[in-house]
């Protein structure tokens, strides 16, 4: 049966069908191939129970926040503010790119939104300063994956829904690793700036700090509203998402870019992206249902025990599987297919679900800057006009740095669990 499913998967993918349709169709076929056809009558209920989650309501609201802020002039305001802080250093615009991703992460929670916004604004500016188009695109792609780690994180909302884990705890757990990742990237950019004599340092025009801070303040308050409300228990993640939409609209008044056309386009884009994600979730729910019926998680646990793969060895093996999946699948699909299979097994082996959330979400996000189907690489390549494979090659040193950082947060759980422990989520 395994060979039949594999061949059908390859055939469907080569046909050009969307991956949600492929996974959904294969899930239904496996029901029939395993004589579990009668259980298909329960499938609609399983699908709706999978997506009928209060916490998932936060996802489209955070996406709407990012769409609104991206059209309200916040990106340029954040660029000017970060330029006033780090623009004076060697490789200054590279540092600005990374720091802007940190601030933008607190607004959108999406690597794709971050990549699209900064490629459209910072890559041309870096080219004018003398950076190569490839390097400008590479540092943009590498820093964009900070977005899903620093809260609000859309994929952490997915993970929390699947594993019944506190989303507030996951958000708190992502803060320290996200900030440390930005420091690691700043160090890497500084090294490349010296090695390749990138522009920066004296002679670069730096925006005044106070005026740029004042202009960027509306965008900078969004992470405070979101994190402060959730972490201190004032609001739920869904309520914080609703407040962030209101704050984003208020920021639009401040930036004087709030128009009915911008709001309409933001709503349209949010509806399209949300629909795509819920389609993926529905297909994954079908695969997860047949997986639970056939006891795939238990089979995986038994195989791991027989092979002597327990504890950190098994976690490293799971991370290798997630890395490979992230290279060829979109993040929501990989998350919804793999977490129900491996998550319970890892928890049963004693791993903290919140720590696993940070590790696995960061792992899958790395796939967005890894060939052959890196989503962020595709966005940066398309917007910047850079050849995809040349861009991927230029991004490789950053990928290696981020893989080393992934290993660190796997081996040092305290980096993820320190804040959740202090704030009472553990």
SEGURO-77008 format. One record per residue (C-alpha): y negated, z, x; residue in three letters; residue number from 1. Coordinates in Angstrom, 3 decimals. Example, Ala and Ser with C-alpha at 12.3 -4.5 7.8 and 13.67 -1.06 7.14 Angstrom:
BEGIN
R        yy        zz        xx  rest   nr
R     4.500     7.800    12.300   Ala    1
R     1.060     7.140    13.670   Ser    2
% end
This chain:
BEGIN
R        yy        zz        xx  rest   nr
R     0.000     0.000     0.000   Unk    1
R    -2.361     0.822     2.854   Unk    2
R    -2.055    -2.726     4.222   Unk    3
R    -2.781    -4.213     0.778   Unk    4
R    -5.912    -2.065     0.353   Unk    5
R    -7.100    -2.969     3.859   Unk    6
R    -6.638    -6.703     3.275   Unk    7
R    -8.401    -6.515    -0.085   Unk    8
R   -11.293    -4.608     1.510   Unk    9
R   -11.744    -7.288     4.177   Unk   10
R   -11.500   -10.052     1.559   Unk   11
R   -14.081    -8.442    -0.743   Unk   12
R   -16.511    -7.731     2.092   Unk   13
R   -16.253   -11.318     3.356   Unk   14
R   -17.003   -12.528    -0.163   Unk   15
R   -20.511   -11.086     0.128   Unk   16
R   -20.135    -8.539    -2.674   Unk   17
R   -22.227    -5.400    -2.542   Unk   18
R   -20.376    -2.493    -0.955   Unk   19
R   -20.728    -0.380    -4.115   Unk   20
R   -18.814    -3.043    -6.077   Unk   21
R   -16.221    -3.330    -3.298   Unk   22
R   -15.511     0.407    -3.182   Unk   23
R   -15.499     0.724    -6.975   Unk   24
R   -13.106    -2.194    -7.441   Unk   25
R   -10.781    -0.974    -4.699   Unk   26
R   -10.763     2.502    -6.209   Unk   27
R    -9.642     1.106    -9.569   Unk   28
R    -6.957    -1.017    -7.865   Unk   29
R    -5.584     2.013    -6.026   Unk   30
R    -5.223     3.776    -9.377   Unk   31
R    -2.914     0.972   -10.554   Unk   32
R    -1.065     0.559    -7.244   Unk   33
R    -0.191     4.263    -7.220   Unk   34
R     0.864     4.386   -10.899   Unk   35
R    -2.147     6.541   -11.775   Unk   36
R    -3.572     4.024   -14.244   Unk   37
R    -3.654     6.470   -17.180   Unk   38
R    -6.129     8.650   -15.277   Unk   39
R    -8.665     5.834   -15.448   Unk   40
R    -9.448     7.032   -18.969   Unk   41
R   -11.060    10.108   -17.389   Unk   42
R   -13.000     8.098   -14.789   Unk   43
R   -16.260     7.688   -16.778   Unk   44
R   -16.407    11.445   -17.286   Unk   45
R   -15.803    12.016   -13.558   Unk   46
R   -18.529     9.545   -12.616   Unk   47
R   -21.105    11.133   -14.911   Unk   48
R   -20.160    14.660   -13.840   Unk   49
R   -20.699    13.569   -10.228   Unk   50
R   -24.245    12.390   -10.845   Unk   51
R   -25.153    14.859   -13.615   Unk   52
R   -26.616    17.390   -11.173   Unk   53
R   -29.939    19.178   -11.435   Unk   54
R   -30.365    19.136    -7.657   Unk   55
R   -30.001    15.340    -7.567   Unk   56
R   -33.158    15.036    -9.695   Unk   57
R   -35.089    15.906    -6.536   Unk   58
R   -33.981    12.667    -4.875   Unk   59
R   -36.009    10.119    -6.914   Unk   60
R   -39.003    12.488    -6.967   Unk   61
R   -39.069    12.797    -3.181   Unk   62
R   -38.649     9.022    -2.933   Unk   63
R   -41.602     8.563    -5.286   Unk   64
R   -43.661    10.937    -3.127   Unk   65
R   -42.946     8.838    -0.055   Unk   66
R   -43.747     5.588    -1.867   Unk   67
R   -47.068     6.969    -3.172   Unk   68
R   -48.131     8.425     0.181   Unk   69
R   -47.230     5.219     1.983   Unk   70
R   -49.678     3.318    -0.246   Unk   71
R   -52.470     5.891    -0.114   Unk   72
R   -53.549     5.544     3.515   Unk   73
R   -51.672     8.637     4.703   Unk   74
R   -49.848     6.754     7.466   Unk   75
R   -53.063     5.822     9.282   Unk   76
R   -54.437     9.330     8.778   Unk   77
R   -51.318    10.842    10.369   Unk   78
R   -51.477     8.327    13.241   Unk   79
R   -55.110     9.257    13.999   Unk   80
R   -54.285    12.965    13.897   Unk   81
R   -51.315    12.664    16.262   Unk   82
R   -53.350    10.350    18.514   Unk   83
R   -55.944    13.124    18.857   Unk   84
R   -53.168    15.465    20.080   Unk   85
R   -50.903    13.402    22.357   Unk   86
R   -52.717    10.091    22.778   Unk   87
R   -54.285    11.154    26.079   Unk   88
R   -50.922    11.352    27.892   Unk   89
R   -49.081     8.603    29.777   Unk   90
R   -47.181     6.535    27.233   Unk   91
R   -49.528     7.997    24.621   Unk   92
R   -48.832     5.601    21.758   Unk   93
R   -45.102     6.159    22.187   Unk   94
R   -45.730     9.894    21.817   Unk   95
R   -47.936     9.179    18.798   Unk   96
R   -45.112     7.144    17.265   Unk   97
R   -42.650    10.033    17.617   Unk   98
R   -45.062    12.736    16.426   Unk   99
R   -46.123    10.635    13.431   Unk  100
R   -42.442    10.347    12.498   Unk  101
R   -42.247    14.158    12.534   Unk  102
R   -45.194    14.481    10.139   Unk  103
R   -44.020    11.546     8.026   Unk  104
R   -40.576    13.171     7.794   Unk  105
R   -42.154    16.036     5.893   Unk  106
R   -43.497    13.547     3.360   Unk  107
R   -40.763    10.986     2.660   Unk  108
R   -37.441    12.307     3.997   Unk  109
R   -36.333     8.701     4.488   Unk  110
R   -35.649     6.948     7.795   Unk  111
R   -36.086     3.523     6.164   Unk  112
R   -39.524     4.407     4.726   Unk  113
R   -40.607     5.848     8.072   Unk  114
R   -39.412     2.756     9.962   Unk  115
R   -41.117     0.312     7.588   Unk  116
R   -44.449     2.164     7.576   Unk  117
R   -44.704     2.740    11.327   Unk  118
R   -43.410    -0.701    12.317   Unk  119
R   -46.137    -2.241    10.194   Unk  120
R   -48.901    -0.093    11.720   Unk  121
R   -47.958     1.268    15.151   Unk  122
R   -45.925    -1.590    16.634   Unk  123
R   -48.886    -4.055    16.534   Unk  124
R   -51.137    -1.325    17.983   Unk  125
R   -48.664    -0.681    20.811   Unk  126
R   -48.466    -4.400    21.563   Unk  127
R   -52.267    -4.553    21.866   Unk  128
R   -52.158    -1.659    24.334   Unk  129
R   -49.680    -3.549    26.541   Unk  130
R   -46.258    -2.317    25.406   Unk  131
R   -43.517    -4.881    24.979   Unk  132
R   -42.611    -5.682    21.395   Unk  133
R   -39.028    -4.591    22.121   Unk  134
R   -39.967    -1.142    23.395   Unk  135
R   -42.452    -0.545    20.598   Unk  136
R   -39.741    -1.397    18.069   Unk  137
R   -37.120     0.682    19.905   Unk  138
R   -39.157     3.891    19.969   Unk  139
R   -40.073     3.353    16.304   Unk  140
R   -36.407     2.965    15.320   Unk  141
R   -35.275     5.930    17.429   Unk  142
R   -37.924     8.282    16.035   Unk  143
R   -37.446     7.139    12.426   Unk  144
R   -34.144     9.003    12.150   Unk  145
R   -36.030    12.292    12.476   Unk  146
R   -36.944    11.700     8.811   Unk  147
R   -33.612    12.686     7.236   Unk  148
R   -33.291    15.794     9.458   Unk  149
R   -36.651    17.474     8.903   Unk  150
R   -36.950    18.418     5.216   Unk  151
R   -37.267    17.119     2.613   Unk  152
R   -34.129    15.137     3.340   Unk  153
R   -32.678    12.892     0.663   Unk  154
R   -29.237    12.723     2.280   Unk  155
R   -29.106    16.523     2.587   Unk  156
R   -29.636    16.657    -1.171   Unk  157
R   -26.585    14.385    -1.526   Unk  158
R   -24.539    16.578     0.808   Unk  159
R   -25.588    19.776    -0.962   Unk  160
R   -24.572    18.272    -4.296   Unk  161
R   -21.161    17.208    -2.966   Unk  162
R   -20.364    20.477    -1.192   Unk  163
R   -22.065    22.806    -3.686   Unk  164
R   -24.210    24.127    -0.830   Unk  165
R   -27.731    25.545    -1.060   Unk  166
R   -30.218    22.719    -0.597   Unk  167
R   -32.860    25.244     0.392   Unk  168
R   -30.502    26.484     3.100   Unk  169
R   -29.879    22.916     4.292   Unk  170
R   -33.611    22.218     4.415   Unk  171
R   -34.179    25.397     6.446   Unk  172
R   -31.300    24.444     8.766   Unk  173
R   -32.818    21.045     9.508   Unk  174
R   -36.171    22.340    10.778   Unk  175
R   -35.188    23.551    14.268   Unk  176
R   -32.832    20.620    15.111   Unk  177
R   -35.421    18.136    13.788   Unk  178
R   -38.218    19.592    15.894   Unk  179
R   -35.972    19.836    18.968   Unk  180
R   -34.955    16.203    18.491   Unk  181
R   -38.630    15.212    18.518   Unk  182
R   -39.126    17.158    21.785   Unk  183
R   -36.123    15.382    23.333   Unk  184
R   -37.528    11.992    22.301   Unk  185
R   -40.976    12.903    23.661   Unk  186
R   -39.393    13.756    27.017   Unk  187
R   -37.419    10.487    27.006   Unk  188
R   -40.545     8.482    26.148   Unk  189
R   -42.462    10.264    28.914   Unk  190
R   -39.741     9.351    31.407   Unk  191
R   -39.782     5.683    30.346   Unk  192
R   -43.599     5.666    30.440   Unk  193
R   -43.579     6.721    34.103   Unk  194
R   -40.661     4.497    35.066   Unk  195
R   -42.049     1.338    33.433   Unk  196
R   -45.748     2.181    33.837   Unk  197
R   -46.557     2.201    30.138   Unk  198
R   -50.201     2.386    29.055   Unk  199
R   -51.892     5.710    28.376   Unk  200
R   -53.779     8.479    30.054   Unk  201
R   -57.417     8.210    30.992   Unk  202
R   -59.539     5.474    29.476   Unk  203
R   -57.765     5.470    26.112   Unk  204
R   -59.991     6.055    23.096   Unk  205
R   -58.959     9.292    21.410   Unk  206
R   -60.055    10.112    17.825   Unk  207
R   -61.937    13.438    17.487   Unk  208
R   -59.495    16.207    16.658   Unk  209
R   -61.440    17.974    13.907   Unk  210
R   -62.354    14.861    11.935   Unk  211
R   -58.840    13.392    12.227   Unk  212
R   -57.351    16.743    11.187   Unk  213
R   -59.648    16.873     8.164   Unk  214
R   -58.686    13.333     7.165   Unk  215
R   -54.970    13.984     7.655   Unk  216
R   -54.986    17.377     5.931   Unk  217
R   -53.927    16.103     2.462   Unk  218
R   -50.800    14.511     3.971   Unk  219
R   -50.153    17.519     6.213   Unk  220
R   -50.173    19.911     3.261   Unk  221
R   -47.186    18.210     1.622   Unk  222
R   -44.545    19.682     3.990   Unk  223
R   -46.148    23.099     3.512   Unk  224
R   -45.898    22.787    -0.276   Unk  225
R   -42.306    21.574    -0.133   Unk  226
R   -40.927    23.889     2.534   Unk  227
R   -42.966    26.947     1.638   Unk  228
R   -41.984    26.774    -2.007   Unk  229
R   -38.273    26.222    -1.367   Unk  230
R   -37.747    28.476     1.645   Unk  231
R   -39.518    31.474     0.111   Unk  232
R   -37.798    31.027    -3.235   Unk  233
R   -40.928    30.231    -5.230   Unk  234
R   -39.562    26.937    -6.580   Unk  235
R   -36.258    25.072    -6.622   Unk  236
R   -35.922    21.862    -4.561   Unk  237
R   -36.303    19.815    -7.762   Unk  238
R   -39.478    21.684    -8.746   Unk  239
R   -40.810    21.268    -5.209   Unk  240
R   -40.151    17.524    -5.486   Unk  241
R   -42.166    17.405    -8.721   Unk  242
R   -45.011    19.334    -7.073   Unk  243
R   -44.935    16.944    -4.115   Unk  244
R   -45.477    13.982    -6.480   Unk  245
R   -48.518    15.725    -7.968   Unk  246
R   -49.805    16.533    -4.475   Unk  247
R   -49.262    12.915    -3.359   Unk  248
R   -51.299    11.653    -6.331   Unk  249
R   -54.030    14.188    -5.511   Unk  250
R   -54.018    12.932    -1.919   Unk  251
R   -54.508     9.428    -3.301   Unk  252
R   -57.796    10.548    -4.846   Unk  253
R   -58.880    12.010    -1.497   Unk  254
R   -57.993     8.829     0.419   Unk  255
R   -59.589     6.731    -2.365   Unk  256
R   -56.621     4.376    -2.518   Unk  257
R   -55.225     5.535    -5.854   Unk  258
R   -54.977     2.548    -8.203   Unk  259
R   -52.825     1.787   -11.215   Unk  260
R   -51.320    -1.093    -9.279   Unk  261
R   -50.266     1.206    -6.416   Unk  262
R   -48.778     3.739    -8.831   Unk  263
R   -46.942     1.003   -10.743   Unk  264
R   -45.503    -0.476    -7.554   Unk  265
R   -44.429     2.994    -6.335   Unk  266
R   -42.626     3.648    -9.623   Unk  267
R   -40.969     0.228    -9.535   Unk  268
R   -39.721     0.686    -5.975   Unk  269
R   -38.472     4.201    -6.733   Unk  270
R   -36.573     2.974    -9.806   Unk  271
R   -34.923     0.158    -7.823   Unk  272
R   -33.912     2.377    -4.892   Unk  273
R   -32.703     5.175    -7.172   Unk  274
R   -30.623     2.723    -9.184   Unk  275
R   -29.031     1.370    -6.013   Unk  276
R   -28.172     4.875    -4.832   Unk  277
R   -26.696     5.933    -8.171   Unk  278
R   -24.555     2.776    -8.174   Unk  279
R   -23.223     3.792    -4.766   Unk  280
R   -22.605     7.332    -6.018   Unk  281
R   -20.672     6.051    -9.039   Unk  282
R   -18.429     3.845    -6.891   Unk  283
R   -17.838     6.699    -4.450   Unk  284
R   -16.970     9.026    -7.360   Unk  285
R   -14.202     6.594    -8.329   Unk  286
R   -12.767     6.645    -4.791   Unk  287
R   -13.127    10.446    -4.566   Unk  288
R   -11.253    10.898    -7.877   Unk  289
R    -8.212     8.915    -6.775   Unk  290
R    -8.405    10.658    -3.401   Unk  291
R    -8.211    14.067    -5.046   Unk  292
R    -5.341    12.936    -7.283   Unk  293
R    -3.376    11.737    -4.243   Unk  294
R    -4.347    14.895    -2.305   Unk  295
R    -5.901    13.009     0.597   Unk  296
R    -7.851    16.060     1.892   Unk  297
R    -4.636    18.088     2.033   Unk  298
R    -2.855    15.223     3.808   Unk  299
R    -5.678    15.065     6.370   Unk  300
R    -5.473    18.845     6.896   Unk  301
R    -1.695    18.686     7.388   Unk  302
R    -1.946    15.804     9.848   Unk  303
R    -4.625    17.643    11.827   Unk  304
R    -2.445    20.762    12.047   Unk  305
R     0.603    18.758    13.101   Unk  306
R    -1.433    17.070    15.844   Unk  307
R    -2.849    20.395    17.014   Unk  308
R    -6.378    19.379    16.038   Unk  309
R    -8.066    22.525    14.809   Unk  310
R   -11.470    24.091    15.277   Unk  311
R   -13.921    22.221    17.478   Unk  312
R   -11.366    19.506    18.342   Unk  313
R   -11.046    18.540    14.690   Unk  314
R   -14.820    18.678    14.192   Unk  315
R   -15.322    16.294    17.133   Unk  316
R   -12.691    13.938    15.687   Unk  317
R   -14.422    13.991    12.283   Unk  318
R   -17.723    13.227    13.989   Unk  319
R   -16.136    10.221    15.696   Unk  320
R   -14.979     8.987    12.266   Unk  321
R   -18.467     9.510    10.810   Unk  322
R   -20.080     7.673    13.743   Unk  323
R   -17.828     4.648    13.215   Unk  324
R   -18.449     4.721     9.464   Unk  325
R   -22.201     4.960     9.975   Unk  326
R   -22.135     1.801    12.081   Unk  327
R   -20.772    -0.350     9.258   Unk  328
R   -21.657     1.442     5.996   Unk  329
R   -24.878     2.574     4.385   Unk  330
R   -25.475     6.311     4.632   Unk  331
R   -25.071     7.325     0.938   Unk  332
R   -21.781     5.426     0.612   Unk  333
R   -20.345     6.899     3.822   Unk  334
R   -21.498    10.363     2.771   Unk  335
R   -19.961    10.189    -0.697   Unk  336
R   -16.692     8.735     0.594   Unk  337
R   -16.108    10.913     3.649   Unk  338
R   -17.575    14.327     2.815   Unk  339
R   -15.104    15.011    -0.063   Unk  340
R   -12.249    14.095     2.316   Unk  341
R   -13.254    16.037     5.416   Unk  342
R   -15.760    18.642     4.207   Unk  343
R   -13.285    20.994     2.470   Unk  344
R   -10.880    20.753     5.428   Unk  345
R   -13.618    21.723     7.890   Unk  346
R   -14.775    24.607     5.698   Unk  347
R   -11.165    25.808     5.433   Unk  348
R   -11.040    25.840     9.234   Unk  349
R   -13.991    28.238     9.302   Unk  350
R   -17.041    26.024     9.785   Unk  351
R   -20.242    26.976     7.971   Unk  352
R   -21.094    24.332     5.291   Unk  353
R   -24.818    24.451     6.110   Unk  354
R   -24.161    23.763     9.798   Unk  355
R   -21.786    20.943     8.848   Unk  356
R   -24.499    19.459     6.626   Unk  357
R   -26.953    19.145     9.504   Unk  358
R   -24.309    17.765    11.882   Unk  359
R   -22.793    15.211     9.514   Unk  360
R   -26.115    14.024     8.063   Unk  361
R   -27.581    13.533    11.546   Unk  362
R   -24.381    11.799    12.630   Unk  363
R   -24.501     9.272     9.793   Unk  364
R   -28.221     8.699    10.317   Unk  365
R   -27.489     7.646    13.895   Unk  366
R   -25.570     4.720    12.430   Unk  367
R   -28.891     3.373    11.113   Unk  368
R   -29.932     2.508    14.693   Unk  369
R   -26.494     1.361    15.834   Unk  370
R   -25.130    -2.212    15.550   Unk  371
R   -23.655    -4.115    13.850   Unk  372
R   -25.351    -3.091    10.579   Unk  373
R   -27.993    -0.542    11.601   Unk  374
R   -30.325    -0.406     8.581   Unk  375
R   -33.345     0.875    10.494   Unk  376
R   -32.828    -1.730    13.220   Unk  377
R   -32.790    -4.452    10.565   Unk  378
R   -36.066    -3.169     9.072   Unk  379
R   -37.816    -2.866    12.435   Unk  380
R   -36.513    -6.259    13.558   Unk  381
R   -37.670    -7.953    10.357   Unk  382
R   -41.143    -6.395    10.276   Unk  383
R   -41.852    -6.711    14.016   Unk  384
R   -40.328   -10.190    14.420   Unk  385
R   -38.145    -8.979    17.307   Unk  386
R   -34.626   -10.355    17.792   Unk  387
R   -32.113    -7.877    16.329   Unk  388
R   -29.776    -7.757    19.340   Unk  389
R   -32.574    -7.507    21.905   Unk  390
R   -34.031    -4.658    19.882   Unk  391
R   -30.615    -2.961    19.687   Unk  392
R   -30.234    -3.212    23.472   Unk  393
R   -33.688    -1.701    24.019   Unk  394
R   -32.856     1.141    21.608   Unk  395
R   -29.574     1.981    23.373   Unk  396
R   -31.032     4.552    25.857   Unk  397
R   -32.527     6.474    22.926   Unk  398
R   -29.181     6.285    21.082   Unk  399
R   -27.431     7.825    24.107   Unk  400
R   -30.004    10.631    24.232   Unk  401
R   -29.540    11.302    20.515   Unk  402
R   -25.734    11.297    20.839   Unk  403
R   -26.029    13.976    23.537   Unk  404
R   -28.302    15.952    21.224   Unk  405
R   -25.728    15.589    18.418   Unk  406
R   -23.104    17.106    20.729   Unk  407
R   -25.453    20.017    21.464   Unk  408
R   -25.988    20.889    17.795   Unk  409
R   -22.218    20.602    17.213   Unk  410
R   -21.449    23.051    20.023   Unk  411
R   -24.388    25.401    19.344   Unk  412
R   -24.341    26.202    15.596   Unk  413
R   -27.110    28.764    16.078   Unk  414
R   -29.666    25.952    16.357   Unk  415
R   -28.959    25.045    12.736   Unk  416
R   -28.148    28.496    11.358   Unk  417
R   -30.931    30.595    12.876   Unk  418
R   -33.563    29.964    10.178   Unk  419
R   -31.144    30.007     7.200   Unk  420
R   -29.843    33.357     8.485   Unk  421
R   -33.326    34.855     8.724   Unk  422
R   -34.294    33.545     5.280   Unk  423
R   -31.178    34.866     3.574   Unk  424
R   -29.309    31.616     2.864   Unk  425
R   -26.148    32.736     4.710   Unk  426
% end
